[in-house]
Amino acid sequence: MEKFIWAFVVGGAICVIGQLMLDVLKLTPAHVTVTLVVTGAILGGLGWYEPLIKFAGAGASVPISSFGNSIVKGALKEAKGSGIIGVLTGIFDITSAGISAAIIFAFIASLIFKPKG
C-alpha cells in the first residue's frame, strides 16, 4: 500500500512541476514536454532516475520524464557494446515500441475524431 502512495506523490509532483511551468513560467506545452524529457535524460545519465523508479514505481516510470531516462539508458547500454554507433542505435532500441505505439494510436485517433479548426 505504501508503494501506491509514493507512486501517487512522485507522479503528482512531476505533474505539478509541469503545470507550474505552464502557469507560472508561461511556457508552451512543447517547451514543458522537452524540458521534462531532457530533465529525465540528465537524471538518467547521472544515475539518479533508476533509484527514483525503484522507489516510486509507476509514479516515476509513467510520466514523460521517464522517456528521457529510457533514451539515455538505451544509448549508454549500446555504447558499451558497439561504441559511438551504439549511442545512435541504442536510443531507438528501448524506445521504439513506445514511439511506434504513439504514432499508430495518434493515426487511429485522427481517423475517429474531427480536429477543431
Secondary structure, DSSP 8 states (H G I E B T S, - for coil): -HHHHHHHHHHHHHHHHHHHHHHTS---HHHHHHHHHHHHHHHHHTT-HHHHHHHHTHHHHSSTHHHHHHHHHHHHHHHHHHTHHHHHHHHHHHHHHHHHHHHHHHHHHHHHS----
